[in-house]
Amino acid sequence: MAYVRGETRDDGGCPFCVTVELARAMPELIVHAGRLAYVTLNLYPYNNGHVLVLPYRHAADLDELDPDEAGELMSLVVASRVALQGAFGPDGYNVGMNLGSAAGAGIPGHLHFHVVPRWAGDTNFMPVTGDVKVMPETLEQTKQRLIDAWPG
């Protein structure tokens, strides 16, 4: 509800700007804390297993990334897909990002990749009739499955 109401962090900062140390100290959502980027569960998932891959550094567009950050981001996108396959066995994936508010970015100031597992026929009637989506497991269960399947 904090997101729906438009609430921000207590310090008014970007909710995606964290340090490596803070990411490693956030066991609720962080799936993997890398050197320059991290993987976190999406608090508002489109499907079970929906993760975000983000740089620690606040950057709004791809051309703001240095080559090491860009490389680690793509490496974590690939590792996320491998972990999702091992944890959930989906039939396919949506992988992408929305750059800027006009493109649908909910937090346009901090770029992030979405990695969303998909199954044949995974839409259900709830989004149509109730404007909600039913998720069959908790974020905690999803996170543990991904950590257990993380490559390496």
LINRA-V704314 format. One line per field, one symbol per residue. ss: DSSP state (A for helix, B for strand, O for the rest). Layout:
ss=???
This chain:
ss=OOOOOOOOOOOOOOOOOOOAAAAAOOOOOBBBBOOOBBBBBOOOOOOOOOBBBBBOOOOOOAAAOOAAAAAAAAAAAAAAAAAAAAAAOOOBBBBBOOOOAAAOOOOOOOOBBBBBBBOOOOOOOAAAAOOOOOOOOOAAAAAAAAAAAOOO
